[in-house]
Amino acid sequence: MARQILGVLSLCGEHDIAQRLVASVWPDLDRPSAETGADPVTLAHTAFHREGLTYDYDEEGPDHRKVFRATVRTGTGRMTGGTGQSKKAARAAAPALADEPR
């Protein structure tokens, strides 16, 4: 329901009202994600929203003990990767590496 309300406000050009509504419901939206507890995938998508991100997956090991490897690429060719016991865990590990200082 909230998305529909925000969508209607945006379509009607009432961006200020939509912004105030969101701020009243989620006051810490503009705080850095570390303070709001955002997951690594969300942090990566926020940081690289202009470049875009794509994920590729590989898996290895027997069915009862699979290891998934996710490779994440930005639109400009930057790459990093991560591993995990599921695609979701590997995907979460990959952006976390991209946030580390180089």
C-alpha positions in Angstrom: 0.0 0.0 0.0 2.8 2.4 0.9 4.4 2.0 -2.6 1.1 2.8 -4.3 0.7 5.9 -2.2 4.2 7.1 -3.0 3.7 6.2 -6.6 0.5 8.3 -6.9 2.2 11.2 -5.1 5.1 11.0 -7.5 2.9 10.8 -10.6 1.0 13.8 -9.4 4.2 15.8 -9.0 4.0 15.9 -5.2 7.6 14.9 -4.5 7.9 17.1 -1.4 4.9 15.5 0.2 6.2 12.0 -0.7 9.6 12.9 0.8 8.0 14.2 4.0 5.9 11.1 4.3 8.9 8.8 3.9 10.9 10.9 6.4 8.1 10.7 9.0 7.9 6.9 8.7 11.7 6.3 8.3 13.6 9.2 9.9 17.0 7.6 9.6 16.8 7.0 5.8 19.6 9.5 5.1 22.0 8.1 7.7 24.9 6.0 6.5 23.8 2.4 6.0 26.2 1.1 8.7 24.0 2.8 11.3 20.8 1.4 9.8 22.1 -2.1 9.6 21.8 -2.5 5.8 23.1 -5.7 4.3 26.3 -5.8 2.1 24.3 -6.3 -1.1 22.2 -3.2 -0.4 25.4 -1.2 0.4 27.0 -2.3 -2.9 23.9 -1.5 -5.0 23.7 1.9 -3.3 27.4 2.6 -3.9 27.5 1.4 -7.5 23.9 2.4 -8.6 25.2 4.4 -11.5 27.6 1.8 -12.7 25.2 -1.1 -12.2 26.2 -4.6 -10.8 25.9 -8.0 -12.4 26.5 -11.3 -10.6 27.8 -14.6 -12.0 27.7 -17.8 -10.0 29.8 -21.0 -10.0 29.3 -24.0 -7.7 31.6 -26.8 -6.8 31.5 -29.8 -4.5 29.1 -32.6 -3.8 25.4 -31.9 -3.4 25.5 -32.2 0.3 28.5 -29.8 0.6 28.2 -27.3 -2.2 30.3 -24.2 -2.2 29.0 -21.3 -4.3 31.3 -18.6 -5.7 29.7 -15.3 -6.7 31.6 -12.8 -9.0 30.3 -9.3 -9.0 31.1 -6.9 -11.8 30.4 -3.2 -12.1 29.5 -1.6 -15.4 33.0 -0.2 -15.6 34.6 -3.6 -15.2 35.6 -3.6 -11.5 35.3 -7.1 -10.1 35.3 -8.9 -6.8 34.0 -12.2 -5.5 32.9 -14.1 -2.5 32.0 -17.7 -1.5 29.4 -19.2 0.7 27.2 -22.3 1.4 24.4 -20.7 -0.7 24.1 -18.3 -3.6 22.7 -15.7 -1.2 25.7 -16.1 1.1 28.2 -15.9 -1.7 26.4 -12.8 -3.1 26.5 -11.1 0.3 30.2 -11.9 0.7 31.2 -10.5 -2.7 30.2 -6.8 -2.2 31.6 -6.9 1.3 35.0 -7.3 -0.3 34.4 -4.4 -2.7 33.9 -2.1 0.3 37.3 -2.8 1.7 39.9 0.0 1.1 42.3 -0.6 -1.7 
